[in-house]
């Protein structure tokens, strides 16, 4: 992700307006889902669902990605790679759940 000239505070402000898909009058910041943002060579967003197994996690992650694309922080070329990483992580979590 291109992070030149972008501050942590800017990204927190942008993502602070992302609505929770289950309670759209609240944002992911209001609910404590948006935990932190680290800006370096890339922008890393730390999210924590409101509870383990939250079905809205993937929707929230996509909303965050969409917000970063809108602001030009992530390119569409990178999007495919990042989404493949996210999907692989979710598939591994689902596989662990099936084994339990």
C-alpha positions in Angstrom: 0.0 0.0 0.0 1.2 3.5 -0.8 1.6 5.4 2.5 3.6 8.4 1.4 2.3 11.6 3.1 -0.4 9.8 5.0 -0.6 10.0 8.8 -1.9 7.5 11.3 -4.4 10.1 12.4 -5.7 10.6 8.8 -6.3 6.9 8.4 -8.0 6.7 11.8 -10.3 9.5 10.8 -11.2 8.0 7.5 -11.8 4.6 8.9 -13.6 6.0 12.0 -16.6 6.8 9.7 -16.9 3.1 8.5 -20.4 2.0 9.7 -20.9 -1.4 11.5 -23.0 -3.5 9.1 -25.2 -4.9 11.8 -25.7 -1.6 13.7 -25.2 1.1 11.0 -25.9 4.0 13.4 -22.5 3.1 15.0 -19.1 3.0 13.5 -16.4 0.4 13.8 -14.6 3.0 16.0 -17.6 3.4 18.2 -17.7 -0.3 18.8 -14.0 -0.7 19.4 -13.6 -2.9 16.4 -11.0 -0.5 14.9 -8.1 -1.1 17.2 -5.1 0.6 15.7 -3.5 1.8 12.5 0.2 1.6 11.8 1.6 3.7 9.0 5.0 2.8 7.5 5.9 1.4 4.1 2.4 0.0 4.2 -0.7 0.9 6.2 -1.7 -1.9 8.6 -5.2 -1.8 10.1 -5.8 -3.8 13.3 -9.4 -4.9 13.7 -11.0 -7.0 16.5 -14.6 -8.3 16.1 -17.0 -7.6 18.9 -17.1 -11.4 19.6 -15.4 -14.5 18.3 -17.0 -15.8 15.2 -18.7 -12.5 14.4 -20.4 -13.1 11.0 -19.9 -9.4 10.0 -16.1 -9.6 10.1 -15.6 -10.2 6.4 -18.0 -7.3 5.6 -16.2 -5.0 7.9 -12.8 -6.0 6.4 -14.2 -5.3 2.9 -15.6 -1.9 4.1 -12.1 -1.0 5.4 -10.5 -2.0 2.1 -13.1 0.0 0.2 -12.4 3.1 2.3 -8.7 2.7 1.8 -9.2 2.4 -2.0 -11.4 5.4 -2.0 -8.6 7.5 -0.4 -5.9 6.1 -2.7 -4.1 4.2 0.1 -4.4 0.8 -1.6 -4.1 0.2 -5.3 -6.4 -2.2 -7.2 -3.3 -4.2 -8.2 -2.6 -4.9 -4.5 -6.3 -5.6 -3.7 -6.3 -9.0 -5.4 -3.2 -10.1 -3.5 -4.5 -8.7 -0.1 -7.9 -10.2 -0.6 -6.4 -13.6 -1.4 -4.5 -13.4 1.9 -7.6 -12.5 3.8 -9.6 -15.3 2.2 -6.8 -17.9 2.9 -6.9 -16.7 6.6 -10.7 -17.1 6.8 -10.6 -20.5 5.1 -8.0 -21.7 7.7 -10.2 -20.4 10.5 -13.2 -22.2 9.0 -11.2 -25.4 8.7 -10.1 -25.1 12.4 -13.8 -24.7 13.3 -14.8 -27.8 11.4 -12.2 -29.9 13.3 -13.4 -28.8 16.7 
